[in-house]
């Protein structure tokens, strides 16, 4: 699942209607630990004096940073306090890690977690030092909060989270209460049906025109999944990979019908260095179970919120999203997943 840049038509995302943000777990491969980056919700600090006065970065990772320093630092308490200030959190809030695949919720108190600043993967200390050719003196870049991924380290004693499951299985939230509805999302297992069963007549004129203009010479298949009186239809239009293309091109058109009424539709197109994720098809063989993870899921993920579906595309730029079962002509039914995928 995790793991969505799409054409502009598909890239509008919004925060959750219930008021809490959703994050992914990140992995420090050098030191083999996991952490949560909150940088996506830290507002831009335009006042330089304020940014220095309430710095989230300790001085030794801000000034005169040496080329051989570790790429991350655990935050002293005063810097962690400033991080909480800008993320509007408190030590009494909680961090919730929800493994929706296995229906397991892990909860930590913020006060028990170590703050962390991890250098953005596209930044390098050694390239930010300029040595004067005549004097041999070094000039150092002044690093700021924007150069780091700021958040909380997951305790290294946590053994449930692994390199194999941290990106595929988990959603993360922070706050006073958990937003997650436990045990009510299910893996989508698609059944192929006749293309004529797709409720195209119920969809928007834009999507009707899009299909008419794009599926004349390419492979089209229709799939169906039913959960709690909702029929999820997926129209898969595929342009097979060729020598000039690194990825398959095409689109997914999703239509959700309940009581013969269209209650949600979404067009997902791929392009650039992104693509759609493989579908979970029936029948699912033992080989599939062992080698092909479930990508698409549907059901009730959040408390007091409509059902959702997710897991249809991956992104080289930007982040994935979760779609609420709602009608929207501006993609406002999408909940952005904060993954701190800056370049």
C-alpha positions as CSV (number, residue, x, y, z in Angstrom):
1,X,0.0,0.0,0.0
2,X,2.3,2.4,0.8
3,X,4.5,2.9,-1.0
4,X,1.3,7.4,-4.6
5,X,3.7,11.5,-8.7
6,X,0.4,11.4,-10.4
7,X,-1.0,13.6,-13.1
8,X,-2.4,16.8,-11.8
9,X,-6.0,15.5,-12.0
10,X,-5.1,12.9,-9.4
11,X,-3.0,14.8,-6.9
12,X,-5.3,16.9,-4.8
13,X,-5.2,15.7,-1.1
14,X,-6.7,17.1,2.0
15,X,-6.4,16.6,5.8
16,X,-8.8,14.4,7.7
17,X,-12.3,15.7,8.5
18,X,-12.1,14.4,12.1
19,X,-9.2,16.8,12.8
20,X,-6.2,14.5,13.2
21,X,-3.4,13.9,10.8
22,X,-2.3,10.5,9.5
23,X,1.4,9.6,9.2
24,X,3.6,6.8,8.0
25,X,6.5,5.1,9.9
26,X,10.0,5.9,8.6
27,X,13.1,3.8,8.9
28,X,16.7,4.8,9.6
29,X,18.5,2.2,7.6
30,X,22.0,3.0,9.0
31,X,21.1,2.7,12.6
32,X,18.2,0.3,12.2
33,X,15.5,2.2,14.1
34,X,12.1,3.5,13.3
35,X,10.7,7.0,13.8
36,X,7.8,9.3,12.9
37,X,8.3,12.5,11.0
38,X,6.0,15.4,11.9
39,X,7.6,17.9,9.5
40,X,4.7,17.9,7.1
41,X,2.5,19.6,9.8
42,X,5.1,22.1,11.0
43,X,4.1,25.5,9.7
44,X,6.6,27.7,7.8
45,X,8.4,29.9,10.2
46,X,9.1,33.1,8.3
47,X,10.4,35.1,11.3
48,X,14.1,34.2,11.4
49,X,14.5,35.5,15.0
50,X,11.6,33.5,16.2
51,X,13.0,30.4,14.5
52,X,16.3,30.8,16.3
53,X,14.7,31.6,19.6
54,X,12.5,28.6,19.6
55,X,14.8,26.3,17.6
56,X,13.9,22.7,17.2
57,X,17.5,21.8,16.3
58,X,20.3,21.7,18.9
59,X,23.2,24.1,18.2
60,X,25.7,21.4,17.3
61,X,23.4,20.3,14.4
62,X,22.8,23.9,13.4
63,X,26.2,25.6,13.4
64,X,29.6,24.4,12.3
65,X,28.3,20.9,11.5
66,X,31.1,18.6,10.6
67,X,31.1,16.2,7.6
68,X,31.4,13.1,9.8
69,X,28.6,13.8,12.2
70,X,25.7,11.3,12.5
71,X,22.8,12.1,10.2
72,X,20.4,12.3,13.1
73,X,20.3,13.6,16.6
74,X,18.1,12.9,19.6
75,X,16.6,16.2,20.7
76,X,17.4,17.7,24.1
77,X,14.3,18.5,26.2
78,X,14.3,22.2,25.2
79,X,14.3,21.4,21.5
80,X,11.6,18.7,22.0
81,X,9.5,21.3,23.8
82,X,9.8,23.6,20.8
83,X,8.8,20.8,18.5
84,X,5.7,20.3,20.5
85,X,5.0,24.0,20.4
86,X,5.0,24.1,16.6
87,X,3.1,20.8,16.1
88,X,0.5,21.9,18.8
89,X,1.1,18.7,20.8
90,X,1.7,18.2,24.5
91,X,3.7,15.7,26.6
92,X,0.3,14.2,27.7
93,X,-0.7,13.4,24.1
94,X,-0.3,9.9,22.6
95,X,1.3,8.4,19.6
96,X,-0.9,5.7,18.0
97,X,0.6,3.1,15.7
98,X,-2.2,1.1,14.0
99,X,-1.4,-2.2,12.2
100,X,-4.6,-2.4,10.2
101,X,-3.5,-5.7,8.6
102,X,-3.4,-7.5,11.9
103,X,-5.7,-5.2,13.8
104,X,-3.1,-4.3,16.5
105,X,-2.9,-0.8,18.1
106,X,0.3,0.3,19.8
107,X,0.1,3.4,22.0
108,X,2.9,5.5,23.4
109,X,2.9,8.6,25.6
110,X,4.6,11.6,24.0
111,X,6.4,12.2,27.3
112,X,8.0,8.8,27.0
113,X,9.3,9.3,23.5
114,X,12.6,10.8,22.4
115,X,12.4,13.7,20.0
116,X,14.5,13.2,16.8
117,X,15.9,15.3,14.0
118,X,17.0,13.2,11.0
119,X,18.7,14.9,8.1
120,X,16.7,14.9,5.0
121,X,17.9,12.1,2.7
122,X,18.7,14.6,-0.1
123,X,21.0,16.7,2.2
124,X,24.6,16.0,3.0
125,X,26.8,17.6,5.7
126,X,30.0,17.2,3.7
127,X,28.6,19.1,0.7
128,X,27.7,22.1,2.8
129,X,31.2,23.0,3.9
130,X,33.2,25.4,1.7
131,X,36.9,25.6,2.2
132,X,38.7,28.8,1.1
133,X,41.5,27.8,-1.3
134,X,43.8,30.6,-0.1
135,X,43.3,30.5,3.7
136,X,42.1,27.0,4.1
137,X,39.3,28.2,6.4
138,X,36.0,26.5,6.4
139,X,32.7,28.2,5.9
140,X,29.7,26.2,7.2
141,X,26.1,26.3,6.2
142,X,23.6,27.2,8.9
143,X,21.1,24.4,9.1
144,X,17.5,25.0,10.1
145,X,14.4,22.9,10.9
146,X,13.6,22.7,7.2
147,X,16.7,20.6,6.5
148,X,15.6,17.9,9.0
149,X,12.8,15.4,9.4
150,X,11.5,16.2,12.9
151,X,9.5,13.9,15.1
152,X,9.7,11.0,17.5
153,X,11.8,7.9,17.7
154,X,9.9,4.7,18.2
155,X,11.5,2.9,21.2
156,X,14.1,0.4,20.0
157,X,12.7,-2.1,22.4
158,X,9.7,-2.4,20.1
159,X,10.0,-5.7,18.3
160,X,6.6,-5.9,16.7
161,X,7.5,-3.3,14.0
162,X,9.9,-4.8,11.4
163,X,11.6,-3.8,8.1
164,X,9.1,-6.1,6.4
165,X,5.9,-4.6,7.8
166,X,6.5,-0.9,8.9
167,X,5.6,0.6,5.5
168,X,2.9,-1.8,4.4
169,X,0.9,-2.4,7.6
170,X,0.8,0.8,9.6
171,X,-1.0,4.2,9.9
172,X,0.1,6.6,12.6
173,X,-1.8,9.4,14.5
174,X,-0.9,11.7,17.4
175,X,-3.3,13.3,19.8
176,X,-5.3,12.8,22.9
177,X,-7.5,10.0,21.5
178,X,-7.0,7.4,18.8
179,X,-9.0,8.1,15.6
180,X,-8.8,4.5,14.4
181,X,-11.8,2.2,14.3
182,X,-10.4,-1.2,15.1
183,X,-11.0,-4.3,13.1
184,X,-13.3,-2.8,10.4
185,X,-11.1,-2.6,7.3
186,X,-10.9,-5.6,5.1
187,X,-8.6,-6.7,2.2
188,X,-10.3,-6.1,-1.2
189,X,-10.3,-9.3,-3.2
190,X,-11.4,-8.4,-6.7
191,X,-13.6,-10.6,-8.8
192,X,-13.4,-10.0,-12.6
193,X,-16.8,-9.3,-14.1
194,X,-18.1,-8.3,-17.5
195,X,-17.2,-4.8,-18.6
196,X,-20.8,-4.0,-19.2
197,X,-21.5,-4.3,-15.4
198,X,-19.5,-1.2,-14.6
199,X,-21.9,1.6,-13.7
200,X,-20.5,4.1,-16.3
201,X,-23.9,5.8,-16.8
202,X,-23.9,6.9,-13.1
203,X,-20.5,8.5,-13.3
204,X,-19.6,12.1,-14.1
205,X,-19.5,13.4,-17.6
206,X,-15.8,14.0,-17.3
207,X,-15.2,10.3,-16.5
208,X,-17.5,9.1,-19.3
209,X,-15.6,11.3,-21.7
210,X,-12.2,10.2,-20.3
211,X,-13.1,6.5,-20.9
212,X,-14.5,7.1,-24.3
213,X,-11.3,8.9,-25.4
214,X,-8.8,6.6,-23.9
215,X,-9.8,2.9,-24.2
216,X,-10.1,2.4,-28.0
217,X,-6.9,0.3,-28.5
218,X,-5.9,-0.8,-25.0
219,X,-6.7,-3.5,-22.5
220,X,-9.8,-2.9,-20.3
221,X,-11.0,-5.1,-17.5
222,X,-13.7,-4.6,-14.8
223,X,-13.6,-5.9,-11.2
224,X,-16.1,-6.0,-8.4
225,X,-15.8,-6.2,-4.6
226,X,-18.8,-6.1,-2.1
227,X,-18.5,-5.1,1.5
228,X,-21.4,-4.1,3.9
229,X,-23.9,-3.3,1.1
230,X,-21.3,-1.2,-0.8
231,X,-20.3,-2.5,-4.3
232,X,-16.8,-1.3,-5.3
233,X,-16.4,-1.4,-9.1
234,X,-13.0,-0.9,-10.6
235,X,-12.5,-0.2,-14.3
236,X,-8.8,-0.9,-15.2
237,X,-7.5,0.6,-18.4
238,X,-4.0,-0.5,-19.1
239,X,-1.3,0.6,-21.6
240,X,1.3,-2.1,-21.3
241,X,4.9,-1.3,-20.6
242,X,7.2,-0.9,-23.6
243,X,10.9,-0.2,-24.2
244,X,10.4,3.6,-24.0
245,X,8.4,3.5,-20.8
246,X,9.8,2.5,-17.4
247,X,6.3,2.0,-16.0
248,X,2.9,0.7,-17.2
249,X,0.6,3.6,-18.0
250,X,-3.2,3.7,-17.6
251,X,-5.8,4.5,-15.1
252,X,-8.1,3.1,-12.5
253,X,-11.7,4.4,-12.4
254,X,-13.4,3.5,-9.1
255,X,-17.2,3.7,-8.6
256,X,-18.8,2.8,-5.4
257,X,-22.6,2.0,-5.5
258,X,-25.0,1.5,-2.6
259,X,-28.7,0.9,-3.0
260,X,-28.3,1.4,-6.7
261,X,-27.0,4.9,-6.1
262,X,-23.5,6.1,-6.9
263,X,-21.9,7.2,-3.6
264,X,-18.3,7.7,-4.6
265,X,-16.2,7.8,-7.8
266,X,-12.5,8.5,-8.4
267,X,-10.2,8.5,-11.4
268,X,-6.6,7.5,-10.6
269,X,-4.1,8.2,-13.4
270,X,-0.4,7.4,-13.3
271,X,2.6,9.1,-14.8
272,X,6.1,10.2,-14.1
273,X,7.9,7.9,-11.7
274,X,4.6,6.6,-10.2
275,X,2.2,3.8,-11.1
276,X,-0.7,1.8,-9.9
277,X,-0.3,-1.1,-7.5
278,X,-1.2,-4.6,-8.5
279,X,-4.7,-5.7,-7.8
280,X,-5.6,-8.4,-5.2
281,X,-7.4,-10.9,-7.5
282,X,-9.6,-13.9,-6.7
283,X,-8.8,-16.7,-6.4
284,X,-5.8,-15.9,-4.2
285,X,-3.3,-18.8,-4.3
286,X,-0.7,-19.9,-1.7
287,X,1.9,-18.3,-4.0
288,X,0.1,-15.0,-3.9
289,X,-0.1,-15.2,-0.1
290,X,3.6,-15.8,0.2
291,X,4.8,-13.4,-2.5
292,X,2.2,-10.7,-3.2
293,X,1.1,-8.5,-0.3
294,X,-2.5,-7.2,-0.2
295,X,-2.5,-3.6,-1.4
296,X,-6.2,-2.5,-1.6
297,X,-8.3,-2.2,1.5
298,X,-11.8,-1.0,2.3
299,X,-14.1,-0.4,5.3
300,X,-14.3,1.8,8.4
301,X,-10.8,3.0,9.3
302,X,-11.7,6.1,11.3
303,X,-14.3,6.7,14.0
304,X,-17.3,8.9,13.1
305,X,-16.2,9.0,9.5
306,X,-17.5,7.4,6.2
307,X,-16.0,4.2,5.0
308,X,-12.7,4.4,3.1
309,X,-10.7,2.6,0.4
310,X,-7.0,2.9,-0.3
311,X,-3.9,1.2,-1.8
312,X,-4.2,1.8,-5.5
313,X,-1.0,3.6,-6.5
314,X,2.5,4.3,-5.4
315,X,4.4,7.6,-5.6
316,X,8.0,8.5,-6.3
317,X,7.0,12.1,-5.4
318,X,4.4,13.2,-2.9
319,X,2.5,10.8,-0.7
320,X,-0.3,8.2,-0.8
321,X,-3.9,9.0,0.2
322,X,-7.0,7.4,1.7
323,X,-10.3,8.0,-0.1
324,X,-13.5,8.5,1.8
325,X,-16.7,7.0,0.3
326,X,-18.1,10.4,-0.6
327,X,-19.0,12.2,-3.9
328,X,-16.6,15.0,-4.7
329,X,-15.7,16.8,-7.9
330,X,-12.5,18.4,-6.4
331,X,-10.9,15.3,-4.7
332,X,-11.8,16.7,-1.2
333,X,-12.8,13.2,-0.2
334,X,-9.0,12.3,-0.1
335,X,-7.2,12.2,3.2
336,X,-3.5,12.9,2.7
337,X,-1.0,10.6,4.4
338,X,1.9,12.6,5.7
339,X,5.0,10.7,4.6
340,X,7.6,13.6,4.4
341,X,8.6,12.6,0.9
342,X,10.4,15.9,0.1
343,X,13.0,16.2,-2.7
